Amino acid sequence: MKAIFIVLLSLLPLLGLAQGSQHQLSTHILNISTGAPAPGVTVRLEKFDSAKKAWTTIDEKKTDAAGRIGNFLPAVGNPGNTGIYKLTFLTQPYFEAQKQASFYPYIDVVFEIKDGAHYHVPITLSPFGYSTYRGS
């Protein structure tokens, strides 16, 4: 019984169940023209510095095979994550790799983190359109 419990605990990060307590921000991309996730898309996270009136790069990652990035903004011991952020989805290389024309070379999504809650900011994507929302 103890061995089964240990195995289940080791699988939690793979299931995405443990990330909410360790990271405050996640995203994913669903390509709605294919109905499949968009793997390998670079996503840059920036924070707006109101004193400098400029964006500062915080991190840059690629979406995994499921089109997800679950580990932006460590939440543990970091109460200073409030502020205005921007996720930049670099979509042109993704569509070029598929030999598909597209309209948006990149997509900026600007949002505000106001508290310590988990924020999930995904996009649905097609070569000539996109949509975003605050997920859970």
DSSP file (Angstrom, degrees, kcal/mol; ACC not computed):
  #  RESIDUE AA STRUCTURE BP1 BP2  ACC     N-H-->O    O-->H-N    N-H-->O    O-->H-N    TCO  KAPPA ALPHA  PHI   PSI    X-CA   Y-CA   Z-CA
    1    1 A M     >        0   0    0      0, 0.0     4,-2.0     0, 0.0     5,-0.1   0.000 360.0 360.0 360.0 -42.2    0.0    0.0    0.0
    2    2 A K  H  >  +     0   0    0      1,-0.2     4,-2.2     2,-0.2     5,-0.2   0.888 360.0  53.3 -62.8 -39.0    2.8    2.4    0.9
    3    3 A A  H  > S+     0   0    0      2,-0.2     4,-2.2     1,-0.2    -1,-0.2   0.892 107.6  50.5 -63.8 -40.0    4.5    1.7   -2.5
    4    4 A I  H  > S+     0   0    0      1,-0.2     4,-2.5     2,-0.2    -1,-0.2   0.909 109.6  51.0 -63.9 -42.1    1.3    2.5   -4.4
    5    5 A F  H  X S+     0   0    0     -4,-2.0     4,-2.4     2,-0.2    -2,-0.2   0.906 110.0  49.4 -61.9 -42.7    1.0    5.8   -2.5
    6    6 A I  H  X S+     0   0    0     -4,-2.2     4,-2.0     2,-0.2    -1,-0.2   0.904 110.9  49.8 -64.9 -41.8    4.6    6.7   -3.3
    7    7 A V  H  X S+     0   0    0     -4,-2.2     4,-1.0     2,-0.2    -2,-0.2   0.925 111.1  49.3 -62.5 -44.3    4.0    6.0   -7.0
    8    8 A L  H >X S+     0   0    0     -4,-2.5     4,-0.7     1,-0.2     3,-0.6   0.903 109.8  51.4 -62.9 -41.5    0.8    8.1   -7.0
    9    9 A L  H >< S+     0   0    0     -4,-2.4     3,-0.9     1,-0.2    -1,-0.2   0.893 106.5  54.2 -61.7 -39.2    2.7   11.0   -5.4
   10   10 A S  H 3< S+     0   0    0     -4,-2.0     4,-0.3     1,-0.2    -1,-0.2   0.744 106.1  54.2 -68.1 -21.7    5.4   10.8   -8.0
   11   11 A L  H <X S+     0   0    0     -4,-1.0     4,-1.6    -3,-0.6     3,-0.5   0.632  82.7  89.0 -86.1 -15.1    2.8   11.1  -10.8
   12   12 A L  H <X>S+     0   0    0     -3,-0.9     5,-1.5    -4,-0.7     4,-0.8   0.888  85.7  50.6 -53.7 -46.6    1.2   14.3   -9.4
   13   13 A P  H >45S+     0   0    0      0, 0.0     3,-0.6     0, 0.0    -1,-0.2   0.878 109.0  53.0 -61.7 -33.7    3.5   16.7  -11.3
   14   14 A L  H 345S+     0   0    0     -3,-0.5    -2,-0.2    -4,-0.3    -3,-0.1   0.831 109.2  48.9 -68.1 -30.6    2.8   14.8  -14.6
   15   15 A L  H 3<5S-     0   0    0     -4,-1.6    -1,-0.2    -3,-0.4    -3,-0.1   0.565 110.4-122.7 -84.5  -9.3   -0.9   15.2  -14.0
   16   16 A G  T <<5S+     0   0    0     -4,-0.8     4,-0.4    -3,-0.6     3,-0.2   0.570  79.2 119.1  80.2   8.0   -0.6   18.9  -13.3
   17   17 A L  S   <S+     0   0    0     -5,-1.5     3,-0.2     1,-0.2     4,-0.2   0.748  73.1  46.1 -79.7 -22.4   -2.2   18.6   -9.9
   18   18 A A  S >> S+     0   0    0     -6,-0.7     3,-0.8     1,-0.2     4,-0.7   0.605  90.7  81.4 -94.7 -12.3    0.7   19.8   -8.0
   19   19 A Q  H >> S+     0   0    0     -7,-0.2     4,-3.0     1,-0.2     3,-0.7   0.795  77.9  68.8 -70.0 -27.2    1.6   22.9  -10.0
   20   20 A G  H 34 S+     0   0    0     -4,-0.4    -1,-0.2     1,-0.3    -2,-0.1   0.839 102.1  45.7 -59.9 -33.7   -1.0   25.2   -8.5
   21   21 A S  H <4 S+     0   0    0     -3,-0.8    -1,-0.3    -4,-0.2    -2,-0.2   0.695 121.0  37.9 -83.1 -18.6    0.8   25.2   -5.2
   22   22 A Q  H << S+     0   0    0     -3,-0.7    53,-2.3    -4,-0.7    54,-0.8   0.731 119.6  36.6-104.0 -27.1    4.2   25.8   -6.7
   23   23 A H  E  <  -A   74   0A   0     -4,-3.0    -1,-0.2    51,-0.3    50,-0.2  -0.984  55.4-159.2-133.3 140.2    3.5   28.2   -9.6
   24   24 A Q  E    S+     0   0A   0     49,-3.2    95,-3.5    -2,-0.4     2,-0.4   0.678  75.7  49.9 -90.7 -18.6    1.1   31.0   -9.9
   25   25 A L  E     +Ab  72 119A   0     47,-2.0    47,-2.0    48,-0.4     2,-0.3  -0.972  55.8 163.6-131.4 135.1    0.8   31.3  -13.7
   26   26 A S  E     - b   0 120A   0     93,-2.2    95,-2.7    -2,-0.4     2,-0.3  -0.935   7.6-177.1-139.4 164.7    0.2   28.8  -16.4
   27   27 A T  E     -A   69   0A   0     42,-2.6    42,-2.5    -2,-0.3     2,-0.3  -0.965   4.0-173.2-151.6 165.1   -0.8   28.8  -20.1
   28   28 A H  E     -A   68   0A   0     -2,-0.3    95,-2.4    40,-0.2     2,-0.4  -0.976  15.7-137.7-157.1 163.4   -1.6   26.6  -23.0
   29   29 A I  E     -d  123   0B   0     38,-2.1     9,-1.9    -2,-0.3     2,-0.5  -0.989  10.6-168.9-127.7 127.3   -2.3   26.8  -26.7
   30   30 A L  E     -dE 124  37B   0     93,-2.0    95,-3.1    -2,-0.4     2,-1.0  -0.973  18.1-142.8-113.9 121.7   -5.0   24.9  -28.5
   31   31 A N  E >>> -dE 125  36B   0      5,-2.7     4,-2.1    -2,-0.5     5,-1.2  -0.732  15.4-169.8 -81.6 103.6   -4.8   25.1  -32.3
   32   32 A I  T 345S+     0   0    0     93,-2.3    94,-0.2    -2,-1.0    -1,-0.2   0.620  79.7  65.6 -76.5 -11.1   -8.5   25.2  -33.2
   33   33 A S  T 345S+     0   0    0     92,-0.8    -1,-0.3     1,-0.1    93,-0.1   0.739 119.8  22.5 -79.0 -20.8   -7.9   24.7  -36.9
   34   34 A T  T <45S-     0   0    0     -3,-1.0    -2,-0.2     2,-0.2    -1,-0.1   0.545  99.8-127.0-114.6 -15.3   -6.5   21.2  -36.1
   35   35 A G  T  <5S+     0   0    0     -4,-2.1    -3,-0.2     1,-0.3    -2,-0.0   0.700  74.9 109.2  73.9  19.2   -8.2   20.5  -32.8
   36   36 A A  E   <S-E   31   0B   0     -5,-1.2    -5,-2.7     1,-0.1    -1,-0.3  -0.857  75.7 -95.2-125.8 158.7   -4.8   19.7  -31.3
   37   37 A P  E     -E   30   0B   0      0, 0.0    -7,-0.2     0, 0.0    30,-0.2  -0.242  35.2-121.5 -64.8 162.3   -2.4   21.4  -28.8
   38   38 A A    >   -     0   0    0     -9,-1.9     3,-0.6    28,-0.2    -9,-0.1  -0.848  33.4-168.5-109.5  94.2    0.4   23.6  -30.2
   39   39 A P  T 3   +     0   0    0      0, 0.0    25,-0.2     0, 0.0    26,-0.2  -0.457  62.2  26.8 -80.9 154.8    3.7   22.1  -29.0
   40   40 A G  T 3  S+     0   0    0     23,-2.3     2,-0.5     1,-0.2    24,-0.1   0.615  76.4 144.6  76.8  14.3    7.1   23.9  -29.3
   41   41 A V    <   -     0   0    0     -3,-0.6    22,-2.0    23,-0.2     2,-0.3  -0.749  48.4-129.2 -87.5 127.3    5.8   27.5  -29.3
   42   42 A T  E     -GH  62  90C   0     48,-0.5    48,-2.7    -2,-0.5     2,-0.4  -0.587  24.9-169.5 -75.0 133.6    8.0   29.9  -27.5
   43   43 A V  E     -GH  61  89C   0     18,-3.5    18,-2.4    -2,-0.3     2,-0.4  -0.993   5.1-157.7-128.1 124.5    6.2   32.0  -24.9
   44   44 A R  E     -GH  60  88C   0     44,-2.4    44,-2.7    -2,-0.4     2,-0.5  -0.862   3.6-153.3-103.8 134.2    7.9   35.0  -23.2
   45   45 A L  E     +GH  59  87C   0     14,-3.1    13,-3.1    -2,-0.4    14,-1.6  -0.928  18.9 175.1-107.1 127.4    6.7   36.4  -19.9
   46   46 A E  E     -GH  57  86C   0     40,-2.5    40,-2.5    -2,-0.5     2,-0.4  -0.940  19.2-146.8-129.5 153.7    7.3   40.1  -19.1
   47   47 A K  E     -GH  56  85C   0      9,-2.5     9,-2.6    -2,-0.3     2,-0.5  -0.958  22.0-121.8-119.9 139.6    6.3   42.3  -16.2
   48   48 A F  E     -G   55   0C   0     36,-3.0     2,-0.8    -2,-0.4    36,-0.4  -0.680  16.0-153.4 -82.9 126.4    5.5   46.1  -16.6
   49   49 A D  E  >> -G   54   0C   0      5,-3.2     4,-1.6    -2,-0.5     5,-1.5  -0.872   6.3-167.3 -98.5 104.0    7.7   48.3  -14.5
   50   50 A S  T  45S+     0   0    0     -2,-0.8    -1,-0.2     1,-0.2     5,-0.0   0.804  84.5  56.1 -66.7 -29.1    5.6   51.4  -13.9
   51   51 A A  T  45S+     0   0    0      1,-0.2    -1,-0.2    -3,-0.1    -2,-0.0   0.902 119.3  31.2 -68.0 -40.1    8.5   53.5  -12.6
   52   52 A K  T  45S-     0   0    0     -3,-0.2    -2,-0.2     2,-0.2    -1,-0.2   0.569 100.2-133.6 -91.9 -10.8   10.5   52.9  -15.7
   53   53 A K  T  <5 +     0   0    0     -4,-1.6     2,-0.3     1,-0.2    -3,-0.2   0.923  69.7 109.8  54.7  46.3    7.5   52.7  -18.0
   54   54 A A  E   <S-G   49   0C   0     -5,-1.5    -5,-3.2    -7,-0.0     2,-0.3  -0.975  71.0-110.8-148.6 158.0    9.1   49.6  -19.6
   55   55 A W  E     -G   48   0C   0     -2,-0.3     2,-0.5    -7,-0.2    -7,-0.2  -0.734  25.1-157.3 -91.3 139.9    8.6   45.8  -19.8
   56   56 A T  E     -G   47   0C   0     -9,-2.6    -9,-2.5    -2,-0.3     2,-0.3  -0.979  20.8-122.5-117.4 127.6   11.1   43.5  -18.1
   57   57 A T  E     +G   46   0C   0     -2,-0.5   -11,-0.3   -11,-0.2     3,-0.1  -0.532  30.7 175.3 -70.2 128.3   11.5   39.9  -19.3
   58   58 A I  E     -     0   0C   0    -13,-3.1     2,-0.3     1,-0.4   -12,-0.2   0.806  61.0 -22.8 -98.1 -43.6   10.9   37.5  -16.5
   59   59 A D  E     -G   45   0C   0    -14,-1.6   -14,-3.1     2,-0.0    -1,-0.4  -0.982  46.6-150.8-164.1 162.0   11.1   34.1  -18.3
   60   60 A E  E     +G   44   0C   0     -2,-0.3     2,-0.3   -16,-0.2   -16,-0.2  -0.961  25.6 160.5-146.8 129.4   10.8   32.4  -21.7
   61   61 A K  E     -G   43   0C   0    -18,-2.4   -18,-3.5    -2,-0.3     2,-0.4  -0.880  32.8-118.5-141.2 168.8    9.7   28.8  -22.2
   62   62 A K  E     -G   42   0C   0     -2,-0.3   -20,-0.2   -20,-0.3     2,-0.1  -0.895  34.9-107.0-111.1 144.8    8.4   26.5  -24.9
   63   63 A T        -     0   0    0    -22,-2.0   -23,-2.3    -2,-0.4     6,-0.2  -0.406  37.6-126.7 -65.8 145.5    5.0   24.7  -24.8
   64   64 A D    >   -     0   0    0      4,-2.3     3,-2.5   -25,-0.2   -23,-0.2  -0.067  41.2 -75.5 -82.4-172.1    5.3   21.0  -24.1
   65   65 A A  T 3  S+     0   0    0      1,-0.3    -1,-0.1   -26,-0.2    -2,-0.1   0.758 135.5  52.5 -59.9 -25.3    3.8   18.2  -26.2
   66   66 A A  T 3  S-     0   0    0      2,-0.1    -1,-0.3   -28,-0.1   -28,-0.2   0.294 120.7-109.4 -92.1   9.2    0.4   19.1  -24.7
   67   67 A G  S <  S+     0   0    0     -3,-2.5   -38,-2.1     1,-0.2     2,-0.3   0.706  77.9 129.1  74.0  20.3    0.8   22.7  -25.7
   68   68 A R  E     -A   28   0A   0    -40,-0.2    -4,-2.3    -6,-0.1     2,-0.4  -0.779  45.9-171.6-116.3 151.7    1.2   23.7  -22.0
   69   69 A I  E     +A   27   0A   0    -42,-2.5   -42,-2.6    -2,-0.3     3,-0.2  -0.945  15.7 169.8-131.4 114.3    3.6   25.7  -19.8
   70   70 A G  E     +     0   0A   0     -2,-0.4   -47,-0.1   -44,-0.2   -45,-0.1   0.387  59.0  67.2-106.5   3.6    2.6   25.1  -16.2
   71   71 A N  E     +     0   0A   0    -47,-0.1     2,-0.3   -44,-0.1    -1,-0.2  -0.234  55.6 130.8-130.8  48.9    5.5   26.7  -14.3
   72   72 A F  E    S+A   25   0A   0    -47,-2.0   -47,-2.0    -3,-0.2   -48,-0.4  -0.755  70.4  13.4 -89.4 146.9    5.6   30.4  -14.8
   73   73 A L  E    S-     0   0A   0     -2,-0.3   -49,-3.2   -49,-0.2   -48,-0.4   0.975  81.6-122.9  56.7  87.1    6.0   32.6  -11.6
   74   74 A P  E     -A   23   0A   0      0, 0.0   -51,-0.3     0, 0.0    -1,-0.1  -0.355  24.3-167.9 -54.5 131.9    7.0   30.5   -8.6
   75   75 A A    >   +     0   0    0    -53,-2.3     3,-1.7     2,-0.1     2,-0.3   0.738  52.8 102.7 -96.4 -27.5    4.4   31.1   -5.9
   76   76 A V  T 3  S-     0   0    0    -54,-0.8   -54,-0.1     1,-0.3   -52,-0.0  -0.427 105.3 -12.1 -66.4 120.1    6.1   29.6   -2.9
   77   77 A G  T 3  S+     0   0    0     -2,-0.3    -1,-0.3     1,-0.1     3,-0.1   0.685 109.5 109.6  67.1  19.9    7.4   32.3   -0.7
   78   78 A N    X   +     0   0    0     -3,-1.7     3,-0.6     1,-0.1    -1,-0.1  -0.687  27.5 160.0-129.6  80.1    6.9   35.0   -3.4
   79   79 A P  G >   +     0   0    0      0, 0.0     3,-0.5     0, 0.0    -1,-0.1   0.549  62.7  81.2 -76.5  -4.3    4.1   37.4   -2.4
   80   80 A G  G 3   +     0   0    0      1,-0.2    36,-0.0    -3,-0.1    -2,-0.0   0.051  55.5 105.6 -90.7  27.2    5.4   40.1   -4.8
   81   81 A N  G <   +     0   0    0     -3,-0.6    -1,-0.2    -6,-0.1    32,-0.2   0.488  48.0 113.3 -85.3  -1.8    3.9   38.6   -8.0
   82   82 A T    <   +     0   0    0     -3,-0.5     2,-0.3    32,-0.1    32,-0.2  -0.376  47.2  77.0 -67.9 150.2    1.1   41.2   -8.2
   83   83 A G  E    S- I   0 113C   0     30,-2.4    30,-2.9     2,-0.0     2,-0.5  -0.864  83.9 -49.1 143.8-175.6    1.4   43.6  -11.2
   84   84 A I  E     - I   0 112C   0    -36,-0.4   -36,-3.0    -2,-0.3     2,-0.3  -0.824  55.7-177.3 -97.4 128.7    0.8   43.9  -14.9
   85   85 A Y  E     -HI  47 111C   0     26,-3.0    26,-2.3    -2,-0.5     2,-0.4  -0.807  16.1-152.2-124.0 161.7    2.2   41.1  -17.0
   86   86 A K  E     -HI  46 110C   0    -40,-2.5   -40,-2.5    -2,-0.3     2,-0.5  -0.990   1.1-160.2-137.2 128.1    2.4   40.2  -20.7
   87   87 A L  E     -HI  45 109C   0     22,-2.6    22,-2.5    -2,-0.4     2,-0.6  -0.940  11.3-161.1-101.5 125.3    2.6   36.8  -22.3
   88   88 A T  E     -HI  44 108C   0    -44,-2.7   -44,-2.4    -2,-0.5     2,-0.7  -0.943   1.8-159.0-109.8 116.2    4.0   36.9  -25.9
   89   89 A F  E     -HI  43 107C   0     18,-2.9    18,-2.0    -2,-0.6     2,-1.5  -0.851   9.2-148.5 -95.4 113.1    3.2   33.9  -27.9
   90   90 A L  E     +H   42   0C   0    -48,-2.7   -48,-0.5    -2,-0.7     4,-0.5  -0.636  32.4 161.7 -86.1  87.8    5.7   33.6  -30.8
   91   91 A T     >  +     0   0    0     -2,-1.5     4,-2.2    14,-0.2     5,-0.2   0.723  50.9  76.9 -86.6 -25.0    3.4   32.0  -33.3
   92   92 A Q  H  > S+     0   0    0     13,-2.4     4,-2.7     1,-0.2     5,-0.2   0.919  95.6  48.2 -58.6 -47.5    5.1   32.6  -36.7
   93   93 A P  H  > S+     0   0    0      0, 0.0     4,-2.2     0, 0.0    -1,-0.2   0.869 109.7  55.4 -60.6 -33.7    7.8   29.9  -36.3
   94   94 A Y  H  > S+     0   0    0     -4,-0.5     4,-0.9     2,-0.2    -2,-0.2   0.948 112.6  40.3 -61.9 -49.2    5.1   27.4  -35.2
   95   95 A F  H  <>S+     0   0    0     -4,-2.2     5,-2.4     1,-0.2     3,-0.4   0.868 112.5  55.6 -70.2 -35.9    3.0   28.0  -38.4
   96   96 A E  H ><5S+     0   0    0     -4,-2.7     3,-1.8    -5,-0.2    -1,-0.2   0.907 103.8  55.0 -60.5 -40.8    6.2   28.1  -40.6
   97   97 A A  H 3<5S+     0   0    0     -4,-2.2    -1,-0.2     1,-0.3    -2,-0.2   0.793 109.1  47.9 -62.7 -27.4    7.2   24.7  -39.3
   98   98 A Q  T 3<5S-     0   0    0     -4,-0.9    -1,-0.3    -3,-0.4    -2,-0.2   0.368 114.6-120.6 -91.0   3.8    3.7   23.4  -40.4
   99   99 A K  T < 5 +     0   0    0     -3,-1.8     2,-0.4     1,-0.2    -3,-0.2   0.926  69.1 136.4  54.0  48.0    4.3   25.1  -43.8
  100  100 A Q      < -     0   0    0     -5,-2.4    -1,-0.2    -6,-0.1    -2,-0.2  -0.988  55.5-124.9-129.7 132.1    1.1   27.1  -43.2
  101  101 A A        -     0   0    0     -2,-0.4     2,-0.3    -3,-0.1    -9,-0.0  -0.399  33.7-178.1 -68.7 150.0    0.6   30.9  -43.8
  102  102 A S        -     0   0    0      1,-0.1    26,-0.2    -2,-0.1   -10,-0.0  -0.968  30.9-142.4-147.9 163.3   -0.6   32.9  -40.9
  103  103 A F  S    S+     0   0    0     24,-2.9    25,-0.2    -2,-0.3    -1,-0.1   0.800  84.2  61.7 -96.4 -35.6   -1.5   36.5  -40.1
  104  104 A Y        -     0   0    0     23,-0.6    -1,-0.2     1,-0.2     3,-0.1  -0.853  53.4-171.3-102.3 112.7   -0.1   37.0  -36.6
  105  105 A P  S    S-     0   0    0      0, 0.0   -13,-2.4     0, 0.0     2,-0.3   0.817  81.4  -4.8 -69.4 -28.7    3.7   36.7  -36.2
  106  106 A Y        -     0   0    0    -16,-0.2     2,-0.4   -15,-0.2   -16,-0.2  -0.975  66.0-137.7-155.7 162.8    3.2   36.9  -32.4
  107  107 A I  E     -I   89   0C   0    -18,-2.0   -18,-2.9    -2,-0.3     2,-0.5  -0.989  11.6-157.1-129.7 122.9    0.4   37.5  -30.0
  108  108 A D  E     -I   88   0C   0     -2,-0.4     2,-0.5   -20,-0.2   -20,-0.2  -0.862   7.1-172.2 -98.2 130.4    0.6   39.7  -26.9
  109  109 A V  E     -I   87   0C   0    -22,-2.5   -22,-2.6    -2,-0.5     2,-0.4  -0.972   6.2-166.2-122.9 115.2   -1.8   39.1  -24.0
  110  110 A V  E     +I   86   0C   0     -2,-0.5     2,-0.3   -24,-0.2   -24,-0.2  -0.851  18.6 155.0-104.6 135.2   -1.6   41.7  -21.3
  111  111 A F  E     -I   85   0C   0    -26,-2.3   -26,-3.0    -2,-0.4     2,-0.4  -0.940  34.9-118.5-152.1 168.0   -3.3   41.0  -17.9
  112  112 A E  E     -I   84   0C   0     -2,-0.3     2,-0.6   -28,-0.2   -28,-0.2  -0.962   9.1-152.1-121.5 130.3   -3.1   41.9  -14.2
  113  113 A I  E     +I   83   0C   0    -30,-2.9   -30,-2.4    -2,-0.4     3,-0.0  -0.892  21.2 170.1 -95.8 120.1   -2.3   39.7  -11.2
  114  114 A K        +     0   0    0     -2,-0.6     2,-0.2   -32,-0.2    -1,-0.1   0.534  58.0   8.8-109.2 -10.5   -4.0   41.2   -8.2
  115  115 A D  S    S-     0   0    0      2,-0.1   -34,-0.0   -34,-0.1     0, 0.0  -0.799  88.1 -79.3-153.8-169.6   -3.7   38.5   -5.6
  116  116 A G  S    S+     0   0    0     -2,-0.2     3,-0.1     2,-0.0   -36,-0.0   0.293  82.6 119.9 -89.0   9.9   -2.1   35.2   -4.7
  117  117 A A  S    S-     0   0    0      1,-0.1     2,-0.3   -92,-0.0    -2,-0.1  -0.227  73.9 -95.5 -70.8 163.1   -4.5   33.1   -6.7
  118  118 A H        -     0   0    0     18,-0.1     2,-0.5   -93,-0.1   -93,-0.2  -0.646  37.6-156.2 -78.7 136.6   -3.5   30.8   -9.6
  119  119 A Y  E     -b   25   0A   0    -95,-3.5   -93,-2.2    -2,-0.3     2,-0.5  -0.970   9.6-171.7-117.8 124.7   -3.8   32.5  -13.0
  120  120 A H  E     -bC  26 135A   0     15,-0.7    15,-3.1    -2,-0.5   -93,-0.2  -0.974   5.1-179.4-116.5 117.9   -4.2   30.4  -16.2
  121  121 A V        +     0   0    0    -95,-2.7   -93,-0.2    -2,-0.5    13,-0.2  -0.796  13.7 166.7-123.3  86.6   -4.0   32.4  -19.4
  122  122 A P        -     0   0    0      0, 0.0    11,-1.1     0, 0.0     2,-0.4  -0.450  21.1-146.7 -95.1 168.9   -4.5   30.3  -22.5
  123  123 A I  E     -dF  29 132B   0    -95,-2.4   -93,-2.0     9,-0.2     2,-0.4  -0.988   7.9-144.5-131.1 147.8   -5.1   31.0  -26.1
  124  124 A T  E     -dF  30 131B   0      7,-2.5     7,-2.1    -2,-0.4     2,-0.4  -0.923  33.8-164.1-102.0 139.5   -7.1   29.3  -28.8
  125  125 A L  E     +dF  31 130B   0    -95,-3.1   -93,-2.3    -2,-0.4   -92,-0.8  -0.938  25.9 165.3-134.5 142.8   -5.3   29.7  -32.1
  126  126 A S  E >   - F   0 129B   0      3,-2.5     3,-1.1    -2,-0.4    -2,-0.0  -0.910  54.1 -95.5-141.0 170.0   -5.8   29.4  -35.8
  127  127 A P  T 3  S+     0   0    0      0, 0.0   -24,-2.9     0, 0.0   -23,-0.6   0.778 123.4  27.3 -60.2 -25.1   -3.7   30.8  -38.7
  128  128 A F  T 3  S+     0   0    0    -26,-0.2     2,-0.3   -25,-0.2   -26,-0.1   0.151 125.4  23.6-126.7  21.0   -5.9   33.9  -39.0
  129  129 A G  E <   -F  126   0B   0     -3,-1.1    -3,-2.5   -25,-0.1     2,-0.3  -0.979  51.3-170.9-171.8 164.8   -7.3   34.4  -35.5
  130  130 A Y  E     -F  125   0B   0     -2,-0.3     2,-0.3    -5,-0.2    -5,-0.2  -0.977   5.5-159.5-157.1 164.3   -7.0   33.8  -31.8
  131  131 A S  E     -F  124   0B   0     -7,-2.1    -7,-2.5    -2,-0.3     2,-0.3  -0.980   8.2-166.7-145.0 153.0   -8.9   34.2  -28.6
  132  132 A T  E     +F  123   0B   0     -2,-0.3     2,-0.3    -9,-0.2    -9,-0.2  -0.941  10.2 165.1-139.3 161.5   -7.9   34.3  -24.9
  133  133 A Y        -     0   0    0    -11,-1.1     2,-0.8    -2,-0.3    -2,-0.0  -0.968  44.8 -92.3-162.7 166.8   -9.5   34.1  -21.6
  134  134 A R        -     0   0    0     -2,-0.3   -13,-0.2   -13,-0.2     2,-0.1  -0.853  51.2-175.4 -91.6 112.8   -8.7   33.6  -17.9
  135  135 A G  B      C  120   0A   0    -15,-3.1   -15,-0.7    -2,-0.8    -3,-0.0  -0.108 360.0 360.0 -92.6-166.6   -9.0   29.9  -17.3
  136  136 A S              0   0    0    -17,-0.1   -15,-0.1    -2,-0.1   -18,-0.1   0.324 360.0 360.0-128.9 360.0   -8.7   27.8  -14.1
